[in-house]
Amino acid sequence: MSRLICFLFAFAVLFSPFHEAIALDAKKLFRGTVDSVVLIMSFDQNNQRLVKGSGFFVDDGKKIANNYHVIAGATSAAIKLTNGSVYKINTILGIDTEHDLLLLESPVQGKPLSLAQRTPEIGEDIIAIGYPKGLAATLSTGIVSGVRSEKGLIIFGK
């Protein structure tokens, strides 16, 4: 999972209603949010897989935030849910190549994560749930080690 999508997911979770649970019970937080995370797979014109990455449902549950590089150069893409169901992605809603961001329209409704309403503080607990190297629904924990601003984005981490 790229650092930016980790940032976005962690930022969404950190300030969601689940925030207080991070320090109390990472297992409970994982169970409450894992179904909001998807594996995104891109394919070439021969239907050969190019790249795998993690994304998550936002807004109305029909939108998925992801990194642009996961679909760059692809001719098709699909998502895989934690229950194993796979769906073809037909619509790209927005691309920001400068920040490596992508917004996709999902063919299915998912459980959306709410985005942050404030900037995190150094030392706050954080988690990342994703599909690193395609491995199903993994959990990593840590703390915010730094907060920086880069061209209108707030970046935290190393």
N, C-alpha and C positions, 0 to 999 in steps of 0.2 A: 504494500500500500504506500503510495507516495506520501511524502511529508505533508504536502498541502492538504490532501484529502484527510489524512490523520488529524491535521489541525482542524479542519472543518468539522469532522465528526466529533472530535473531542470538545470543540467549542460548542457544538450543538448539545452534546450530552452534559457538559459541565454546567450549563445554565438552564437545562431543562428541569422539569419537576423532579427528576431523579438525582439531582446534584447532591442533596443531603445523604443519599444512600451510598454514594461513592465511599466515603470514609467508614460507613457502617457495614456495608455488605456488598462487595463486588459481585458475588454470585447472584444476588437478587437483582442488581443493576443489569448484569448480563442477561438474565432471563427476561427482564422487562424491555430490553432494547435490541436483542439479537435479531429479532424478526424485522427490524427496521433497516437492516444492512443486507446488501445484495452483492453477489459476484457479477461483475460485468465482463463479458467476453467479446472481443472484436474478431472479425473474420475477413479474409481477403476474397477476391473474386472466385477462387477455387474452393471456397468454404473451409480453408485451413485457418486454424486459430492463430491470431497474431499476438494479442496481449490480453492479460487478465488483470482486473483491478477491482477495488472495492468502491461501492457507492452506498448511498442511504436515501431513504424516502424523506421528503420535506414537503412543506406547504400543505396541500390538500391530499397527500398520499399518492398522487398520480405523477408526481415529479421526483426525479432521482438526481441528486448532486453527485458529481464524479470529477475526475481529472480528464482534461481534454486529450492528453497523450494516449489514453487508453483506446480511443477510437480514431485517432489521427491516421489517415491513410487506409482506413478500413472501408469495405463495401457493405458490411452488415454488422450488427451487434445483437447480443442477447443478454438477458439477465437470468441469474439462477437464484432462487429464494432458498432460505434455510430449510424448507421442507423438500427441496430437491426439484421443484417445478422450474421449468425453463420456458422463457417467453422471448419472442423476437421484439426488438426495439425498432419502431418505425419512424419515430419523430424526435428530432433534436430541437429543443426549445431555445437554447442559447449556448454560445461559445465565447469564451474569453481566453484567447491563446496567450496573451501577455501574462495572465495569472494561472494558466493551465487549468481552467475551470470549464465545466460542462454541465448543462442541465438537460436531462432527457425526459420524455414523456413515457410513463410506464403503461403497458397494456392492462395491468392489474393494479388494484388499489392496495397500498401498503400502509403500515403504521408509521406516520411521519414523526420525525424528531423535530422539536422546536429549536430554533436558532437562538444564539446568545443575545441577551439584552444589555450586557455590560462586558467590559474587558476583564479577563481573568487576572488574578494577582499571582505574583511569583510565590511559589510554595503551595499553591492549591493542588489538591488531588485531581488526577485526570485518568481517564481510561480511553483505550482505543479498541474497537471491535472491528474486525475486518477479515479479509481473505488473502493474507500475504502469500504470494506465489501460488494462489488458488487453494490454499489449505482452508477448509471449511471453518467458518465462524470462530476465530481465535480472539482471545482477550489479553491485552497488555495493560499494565498499570504503571503509573509514574506520578510525577509532579510537574507543574509548570516551572521551568527553569529559567525562562526569560521571556520578555514581551518586547516586541519591536514593531515598528510600522514601516511598511514598504509599499509605496505607491498606492496609498489608500486602504491597504489591507493591514490588519493586525496579525502578526505572526508570533506564535509563542513556541517554545521548545529550545533545542540546542542552538 
